[in-house]
Amino acid sequence: MKPLVIAHRGASYEAPENTLAAVNLAWRMDADGVEVDVHLTRDGQVVVFHDEHTRRYGGSRKRIAQCDYSELLKLDVGRFMGEQYKGERIPLLAEVISTVPENKRLVIEIKSGPETVLPIQSIVYESKITPNKIIFISFRRDTIKEIKKAFPECIAMRLYELFQMPFTKIIYPSLKRMIEEVTEDQLDGLNISLVAAVKQSFIKQIKNDGLQIYFWTINNLKQARFLIQAGVDGIATDRPDWLREQYKLM
């Protein structure tokens, strides 16, 4: 079975990331899933945005956690990618959930802390989306542990960014440490970055331990083909249509 094609922040190569435009474009490109990032606002809204503040795409520097959603709605987060996206706003998680088609998945990366779990619970249950459509991921160990407790029926994966020592080629954090942490926290797998020292044996060990393995963010043909052949469970890419085309060629 080919890995799931996960559109990283939506189809973010062609549309402004984490907007409804990028999400809907990814669905039209037949992505298996869409990954979005979420933060909690001052007034308790769960919004879809990557950074802690809005400077990179919203123009002015507003810290998400210190703003009410009404303030964030005034920002144009689409125009930087062209006039056709002028007027795109920071969406609510509930709005993104409402776009998910049948047999597709939403990957929710939680950027904020455990205080985000209860608001997400309310949103998910009110939306009536089925749990098998949601995958939770986070770099924060405290957050992902709490979300797994709140949603035991959903897949929850720990995010790790890998680093490779220049001469020894040793990977940090070590595979042993990652597997131990994920197993101890009763999570379902790892979602990690790719470095040159990752070989098929590395991936095989994770799968042999009964864990799922996803990689982010793959826009390189050589890397994509390696991961497809290695049998990983999911690949996040800014270009879901391109990755889907590679599947047809293999």
NUKOLZA-408851 format. One record per residue (C-alpha): residue in one letter; residue number from 1; x, y, z. Coordinates in steps of 0.5 Angstrom, whole numbers, always signed. Example, Ala and Ser with C-alpha at 12.3 -4.5 7.8 and 13.67 -1.06 7.14 Angstrom:
BEGIN
   res     n      xx      yy      zz
     a     1     +25      -9     +16
     s     2     +27      -2     +14
This chain:
BEGIN
   res     n      xx      yy      zz
     m     1      +0      +0      +0
     k     2      +3      +7      -2
     p     3      +4     +12      +4
     l     4      -2     +17      +5
     v     5      -1     +24      +1
     i     6      -2     +29      +6
     a     7      -2     +36      +4
     h     8      +3     +40      +9
     r     9      -1     +46     +11
     g    10      -6     +45      +5
     a    11      -3     +45      -2
     s    12      +2     +51      +0
     y    13      +6     +51      -6
     e    14      +0     +54     -10
     a    15      -4     +57      -5
     p    16      -3     +61      +2
     e    17      -2     +56      +7
     n    18      -7     +54     +13
     t    19     -12     +58      +9
     l    20     -19     +55      +7
     a    21     -16     +56      +0
     a    22     -10     +52      +1
     v    23     -15     +46      +4
     n    24     -20     +46      -1
     l    25     -15     +46      -7
     a    26     -11     +40      -3
     w    27     -18     +36      -3
     r    28     -19     +38     -11
     m    29     -12     +35     -12
     d    30     -14     +28      -9
     a    31     -10     +29      -3
     d    32     -11     +23      +2
     g    33     -11     +28      +8
     v    34      -9     +35     +10
     e    35      -5     +38     +15
     v    36      -6     +44     +19
     d    37      -3     +48     +25
     v    38      -7     +50     +31
     h    39      -7     +56     +36
     l    40     -11     +58     +42
     t    41     -13     +65     +42
     r    42     -14     +70     +48
     d    43     -22     +69     +48
     g    44     -21     +61     +47
     q    45     -22     +60     +40
     v    46     -18     +55     +36
     v    47     -15     +58     +30
     v    48     -11     +55     +24
     f    49      -4     +59     +23
     h    50      +3     +56     +24
     d    51      +7     +62     +27
     e    52      +6     +64     +34
     h    53      +5     +71     +31
     t    54      +2     +74     +25
     r    55      +8     +78     +22
     r    56     +10     +73     +17
     y    57      +4     +73     +13
     g    58      -1     +78     +16
     g    59      +4     +84     +16
     s    60      +3     +87     +23
     r    61      +6     +83     +29
     k    62      +0     +80     +33
     r    63      +1     +75     +38
     i    64      -4     +69     +37
     a    65      -5     +68     +44
     q    66      -6     +75     +46
     c    67     -11     +77     +41
     d    68     -18     +76     +41
     y    69     -21     +72     +34
     s    70     -24     +79     +32
     e    71     -18     +82     +32
     l    72     -14     +76     +27
     l    73     -20     +76     +23
     k    74     -18     +83     +20
     l    75     -12     +81     +17
     d    76     -11     +79     +10
     v    77      -6     +72     +10
     g    78      -7     +71      +3
     r    79      -5     +77      -1
     f    80      +2     +75      -1
     m    81      +1     +70      -6
     g    82      -2     +74     -11
     e    83      -8     +78     -12
     q    84     -13     +72     -13
     y    85     -12     +70      -6
     k    86     -13     +77      -3
     g    87     -18     +77      +3
     e    88     -16     +70      +5
     r    89     -17     +70     +13
     i    90     -15     +66     +19
     p    91     -20     +60     +19
     l    92     -23     +57     +25
     l    93     -21     +50     +26
     a    94     -29     +48     +26
     e    95     -29     +51     +19
     v    96     -23     +47     +16
     i    97     -26     +41     +19
     s    98     -33     +42     +15
     t    99     -29     +41      +9
     v   100     -26     +34     +10
     p   101     -29     +30      +5
     e   102     -31     +22      +6
     n   103     -25     +18      +6
     k   104     -20     +23      +7
     r   105     -17     +25     +14
     l   106     -15     +32     +17
     v   107      -8     +32     +21
     i   108      -8     +37     +26
     e   109      -2     +40     +29
     i   110      -3     +43     +36
     k   111      +2     +49     +37
     s   112      +0     +51     +44
     g   113      +0     +47     +50
     p   114      -5     +42     +54
     e   115     -10     +48     +55
     t   116     -12     +47     +48
     v   117     -15     +40     +49
     l   118     -22     +42     +52
     p   119     -23     +47     +46
     i   120     -21     +42     +41
     q   121     -26     +37     +44
     s   122     -32     +41     +44
     i   123     -30     +43     +37
     v   124     -29     +36     +34
     y   125     -35     +33     +38
     e   126     -40     +39     +36
     s   127     -38     +38     +28
     k   128     -39     +30     +29
     i   129     -33     +28     +25
     t   130     -32     +21     +26
     p   131     -25     +20     +30
     n   132     -22     +15     +24
     k   133     -22     +22     +20
     i   134     -17     +26     +25
     i   135     -10     +25     +26
     f   136      -7     +29     +32
     i   137      +1     +31     +32
     s   138      +5     +36     +36
     f   139     +12     +37     +38
     r   140     +10     +38     +45
     r   141     +10     +32     +49
     d   142      +5     +35     +55
     t   143      +0     +37     +49
     i   144      +0     +30     +45
     k   145      +0     +26     +52
     e   146      -7     +30     +54
     i   147     -10     +30     +47
     k   148      -9     +22     +47
     k   149     -12     +21     +53
     a   150     -18     +26     +51
     f   151     -19     +22     +44
     p   152     -16     +15     +45
     e   153     -20     +13     +39
     c   154     -16     +18     +34
     i   155      -9     +17     +32
     a   156      -4     +21     +36
     m   157      +3     +22     +34
     r   158      +9     +25     +37
     l   159     +13     +30     +32
     y   160     +21     +30     +32
     e   161     +26     +34     +28
     l   162     +32     +30     +27
     f   163     +39     +32     +27
     q   164     +45     +29     +24
     m   165     +52     +30     +27
     p   166     +57     +32     +21
     f   167     +62     +27     +22
     t   168     +59     +21     +26
     k   169     +52     +21     +22
     i   170     +49     +20     +29
     i   171     +42     +22     +29
     y   172     +39     +26     +35
     p   173     +35     +25     +38
     s   174     +36     +17     +38
     l   175     +31     +12     +35
     k   176     +32      +9     +42
     r   177     +30     +15     +45
     m   178     +24     +17     +41
     i   179     +21     +10     +41
     e   180     +21      +9     +48
     e   181     +18     +16     +49
     v   182     +12     +15     +44
     t   183     +11      +8     +47
     e   184     +11     +10     +54
     d   185      +6     +16     +53
     q   186      +2     +10     +49
     l   187      +2     +14     +42
     d   188      +1     +11     +36
     g   189      +7     +13     +32
     l   190     +12     +18     +30
     n   191     +12     +24     +25
     i   192     +19     +26     +23
     s   193     +24     +30     +19
     l   194     +28     +26     +14
     v   195     +36     +26     +14
     a   196     +41     +23     +10
     a   197     +43     +18     +15
     v   198     +35     +15     +16
     k   199     +36      +8     +12
     q   200     +31      +3     +11
     s   201     +33      -1     +17
     f   202     +31      +5     +21
     i   203     +24      +5     +18
     k   204     +23      -2     +19
     q   205     +25      -2     +27
     i   206     +20      +3     +28
     k   207     +14      -1     +24
     n   208     +17      -7     +28
     d   209     +15      -4     +34
     g   210      +8      -3     +32
     l   211      +9      +4     +31
     q   212      +6      +8     +25
     i   213     +12     +13     +21
     y   214     +10     +19     +18
     f   215     +15     +24     +15
     w   216     +15     +32     +13
     t   217     +16     +36      +9
     i   218     +18     +32      +3
     n   219     +18     +36      -4
     n   220     +24     +32      -7
     l   221     +24     +27     -12
     k   222     +29     +22      -9
     q   223     +27     +23      -2
     a   224     +20     +21      -4
     r   225     +22     +15      -8
     f   226     +26     +13      -2
     l   227     +20     +13      +3
     i   228     +15     +10      -2
     q   229     +20      +4      -3
     a   230     +21      +4      +5
     g   231     +14      +3      +6
     v   232     +12      +9     +11
     d   233      +5     +10     +13
     g   234      +5     +18     +11
     i   235      +8     +23      +7
     a   236      +7     +31      +8
     t   237      +8     +35      +2
     d   238      +7     +42      +0
     r   239      +5     +39      -7
     p   240      +0     +34      -6
     d   241      -1     +33     -14
     w   242      +6     +32     -15
     l   243      +7     +27     -10
     r   244      +1     +23     -13
     e   245      +4     +23     -20
     q   246     +10     +20     -17
     y   247      +6     +14     -15
     k   248      +3     +13     -22
     l   249     +10     +13     -24
     m   250     +12      +8     -19
